[in-house]
Amino acid sequence: MRVSIKFTDERACRSILIGWEPPIANVDGMKTLKPEVTRTSDEDKLPNANSEALNSTFNGVDSQEF
């Protein structure tokens, strides 16, 4: 499964290995989710990589195992 996901996308494999968290912004000392309009291009690509990894995992597992 890991090889299949790595073949799909290197970032997808990385999201499985180290996890993924949404971007956080520090506003007036409070941590909040970073608005989508202010995210960098890399921050926009990471959620897609995580979704690709989840999709590959769900599609690679038998429905009874799921």
C-alpha positions in Angstrom: 0.0 0.0 0.0 2.8 2.4 0.9 4.5 1.9 -2.5 1.1 2.4 -4.3 0.6 5.7 -2.4 4.2 6.8 -3.0 3.6 6.1 -6.7 0.5 8.3 -6.7 2.3 11.3 -5.1 5.3 11.8 -2.9 3.5 14.3 -0.7 0.6 11.8 -0.3 3.1 9.3 1.1 4.6 11.9 3.4 1.2 12.8 4.7 0.7 9.1 5.8 4.2 8.9 7.4 4.2 12.2 9.3 0.6 13.2 9.3 -1.1 16.3 8.1 -2.6 19.3 9.9 -4.4 22.3 8.5 -2.4 25.5 8.3 -2.6 27.6 11.5 -2.4 31.4 11.7 -1.5 33.3 14.8 -4.0 36.2 15.1 -3.6 38.4 18.2 -2.0 35.6 20.1 -4.8 33.2 19.2 -4.2 30.2 17.0 -6.9 29.8 14.3 -7.2 28.0 11.0 -5.5 30.0 8.3 -8.0 31.4 5.8 -7.8 29.7 2.3 -7.2 33.0 0.6 -4.0 33.6 2.5 -2.5 30.1 2.2 0.7 29.6 0.1 0.6 27.3 -2.9 2.4 24.6 -0.9 -0.3 24.9 1.9 -2.9 24.5 -0.8 -1.3 21.3 -2.2 -0.9 19.5 1.1 -4.6 18.9 1.8 -4.9 17.4 -1.8 -2.0 15.1 -1.1 -3.7 14.0 2.1 -6.9 13.4 0.3 -5.1 11.3 -2.4 -3.5 9.2 0.3 -6.9 8.6 2.0 -8.5 7.8 -1.4 -5.7 5.3 -2.3 -6.1 3.7 1.2 -9.8 3.4 1.0 -9.8 2.0 -2.6 -7.0 -0.5 -1.7 -8.9 -2.1 1.1 -11.6 -4.7 0.7 -15.0 -3.5 1.7 -15.2 -6.1 4.5 -11.8 -4.8 5.9 -13.0 -1.3 5.6 
